[in-house]
Amino acid sequence: MTDKEVVAAAESLGEELATAKESSSEFAFTTMVIQCNEAIGDETGVDYGSVCGADDDGCC
């Protein structure tokens, strides 16, 4: 995958998450974001839990 493809996929995911946030409960949206982060972590090897602090609302 090229850098352009990765950026395009990330932008698409961001748009989908923004739409989902508007139409989902806070619990459902948070659950979906956690699942997305786990799937991304499985693919990339990045553990977002260790990158972003639990108290950091501006991250992840």
KEVO-314460 format. One record per residue (C-alpha): residue number from 1; residue in one letter; x, z, y. Coordinates in Angstrom, 1 decimal. Example, Ala and Ser with C-alpha at 12.3 -4.5 7.8 and 13.67 -1.06 7.14 Angstrom:
<recs>
<rec><seq>1</seq><type>a</type><xx>12.3</xx><zz>7.8</zz><yy>-4.5</yy></rec>
<rec><seq>2</seq><type>s</type><xx>13.7</xx><zz>7.1</zz><yy>-1.1</yy></rec>
</recs>
This chain:
<recs>
<rec><seq>1</seq><type>m</type><xx>0.0</xx><zz>0.0</zz><yy>0.0</yy></rec>
<rec><seq>2</seq><type>t</type><xx>1.3</xx><zz>-0.9</zz><yy>3.4</yy></rec>
<rec><seq>3</seq><type>d</type><xx>1.4</xx><zz>1.5</zz><yy>6.4</yy></rec>
<rec><seq>4</seq><type>k</type><xx>-1.4</xx><zz>-0.6</zz><yy>8.0</yy></rec>
<rec><seq>5</seq><type>e</type><xx>-3.6</xx><zz>-0.2</zz><yy>5.0</yy></rec>
<rec><seq>6</seq><type>v</type><xx>-3.0</xx><zz>3.5</zz><yy>4.9</yy></rec>
<rec><seq>7</seq><type>v</type><xx>-3.9</xx><zz>3.8</zz><yy>8.6</yy></rec>
<rec><seq>8</seq><type>a</type><xx>-7.0</xx><zz>1.7</zz><yy>8.1</yy></rec>
<rec><seq>9</seq><type>a</type><xx>-8.1</xx><zz>3.8</zz><yy>5.1</yy></rec>
<rec><seq>10</seq><type>a</type><xx>-7.6</xx><zz>7.0</zz><yy>7.1</yy></rec>
<rec><seq>11</seq><type>e</type><xx>-9.6</xx><zz>5.7</zz><yy>10.0</yy></rec>
<rec><seq>12</seq><type>s</type><xx>-12.4</xx><zz>4.6</zz><yy>7.7</yy></rec>
<rec><seq>13</seq><type>l</type><xx>-12.4</xx><zz>8.1</zz><yy>6.1</yy></rec>
<rec><seq>14</seq><type>g</type><xx>-12.5</xx><zz>9.7</zz><yy>9.5</yy></rec>
<rec><seq>15</seq><type>e</type><xx>-15.5</xx><zz>7.6</zz><yy>10.5</yy></rec>
<rec><seq>16</seq><type>e</type><xx>-17.3</xx><zz>8.5</zz><yy>7.3</yy></rec>
<rec><seq>17</seq><type>l</type><xx>-16.6</xx><zz>12.2</zz><yy>7.7</yy></rec>
<rec><seq>18</seq><type>a</type><xx>-17.8</xx><zz>12.1</zz><yy>11.3</yy></rec>
<rec><seq>19</seq><type>t</type><xx>-21.1</xx><zz>10.5</zz><yy>10.2</yy></rec>
<rec><seq>20</seq><type>a</type><xx>-21.4</xx><zz>13.0</zz><yy>7.3</yy></rec>
<rec><seq>21</seq><type>k</type><xx>-20.8</xx><zz>15.9</zz><yy>9.7</yy></rec>
<rec><seq>22</seq><type>e</type><xx>-23.7</xx><zz>14.9</zz><yy>11.8</yy></rec>
<rec><seq>23</seq><type>s</type><xx>-26.1</xx><zz>14.6</zz><yy>8.9</yy></rec>
<rec><seq>24</seq><type>s</type><xx>-24.9</xx><zz>17.5</zz><yy>6.7</yy></rec>
<rec><seq>25</seq><type>s</type><xx>-25.1</xx><zz>21.3</zz><yy>6.7</yy></rec>
<rec><seq>26</seq><type>e</type><xx>-21.9</xx><zz>23.1</zz><yy>7.7</yy></rec>
<rec><seq>27</seq><type>f</type><xx>-21.5</xx><zz>24.3</zz><yy>4.1</yy></rec>
<rec><seq>28</seq><type>a</type><xx>-22.0</xx><zz>20.8</zz><yy>2.6</yy></rec>
<rec><seq>29</seq><type>f</type><xx>-19.6</xx><zz>19.2</zz><yy>5.1</yy></rec>
<rec><seq>30</seq><type>t</type><xx>-17.0</xx><zz>21.9</zz><yy>4.5</yy></rec>
<rec><seq>31</seq><type>t</type><xx>-17.3</xx><zz>21.4</zz><yy>0.8</yy></rec>
<rec><seq>32</seq><type>m</type><xx>-16.9</xx><zz>17.7</zz><yy>1.2</yy></rec>
<rec><seq>33</seq><type>v</type><xx>-13.8</xx><zz>18.0</zz><yy>3.4</yy></rec>
<rec><seq>34</seq><type>i</type><xx>-12.2</xx><zz>20.4</zz><yy>0.9</yy></rec>
<rec><seq>35</seq><type>q</type><xx>-12.9</xx><zz>17.9</zz><yy>-1.9</yy></rec>
<rec><seq>36</seq><type>c</type><xx>-11.4</xx><zz>15.1</zz><yy>0.2</yy></rec>
<rec><seq>37</seq><type>n</type><xx>-8.3</xx><zz>17.1</zz><yy>0.9</yy></rec>
<rec><seq>38</seq><type>e</type><xx>-7.9</xx><zz>18.0</zz><yy>-2.8</yy></rec>
<rec><seq>39</seq><type>a</type><xx>-8.2</xx><zz>14.3</zz><yy>-3.7</yy></rec>
<rec><seq>40</seq><type>i</type><xx>-5.8</xx><zz>13.2</zz><yy>-1.0</yy></rec>
<rec><seq>41</seq><type>g</type><xx>-3.4</xx><zz>16.0</zz><yy>-2.2</yy></rec>
<rec><seq>42</seq><type>d</type><xx>-3.6</xx><zz>14.7</zz><yy>-5.7</yy></rec>
<rec><seq>43</seq><type>e</type><xx>-2.7</xx><zz>11.2</zz><yy>-4.6</yy></rec>
<rec><seq>44</seq><type>t</type><xx>0.0</xx><zz>12.1</zz><yy>-2.1</yy></rec>
<rec><seq>45</seq><type>g</type><xx>1.4</xx><zz>15.4</zz><yy>-3.3</yy></rec>
<rec><seq>46</seq><type>v</type><xx>0.7</xx><zz>17.1</zz><yy>0.0</yy></rec>
<rec><seq>47</seq><type>d</type><xx>-1.0</xx><zz>20.5</zz><yy>-0.3</yy></rec>
<rec><seq>48</seq><type>y</type><xx>-3.0</xx><zz>20.8</zz><yy>2.9</yy></rec>
<rec><seq>49</seq><type>g</type><xx>-3.6</xx><zz>24.5</zz><yy>2.3</yy></rec>
<rec><seq>50</seq><type>s</type><xx>0.1</xx><zz>25.1</zz><yy>2.7</yy></rec>
<rec><seq>51</seq><type>v</type><xx>0.4</xx><zz>22.7</zz><yy>5.7</yy></rec>
<rec><seq>52</seq><type>c</type><xx>-2.6</xx><zz>24.0</zz><yy>7.6</yy></rec>
<rec><seq>53</seq><type>g</type><xx>-3.2</xx><zz>27.7</zz><yy>8.1</yy></rec>
<rec><seq>54</seq><type>a</type><xx>-6.6</xx><zz>29.1</zz><yy>7.2</yy></rec>
<rec><seq>55</seq><type>d</type><xx>-7.1</xx><zz>30.3</zz><yy>10.8</yy></rec>
<rec><seq>56</seq><type>d</type><xx>-6.1</xx><zz>26.9</zz><yy>12.4</yy></rec>
<rec><seq>57</seq><type>d</type><xx>-9.4</xx><zz>25.3</zz><yy>13.3</yy></rec>
<rec><seq>58</seq><type>g</type><xx>-7.7</xx><zz>22.4</zz><yy>15.0</yy></rec>
<rec><seq>59</seq><type>c</type><xx>-5.9</xx><zz>21.3</zz><yy>11.9</yy></rec>
<rec><seq>60</seq><type>c</type><xx>-7.4</xx><zz>19.5</zz><yy>8.9</yy></rec>
</recs>
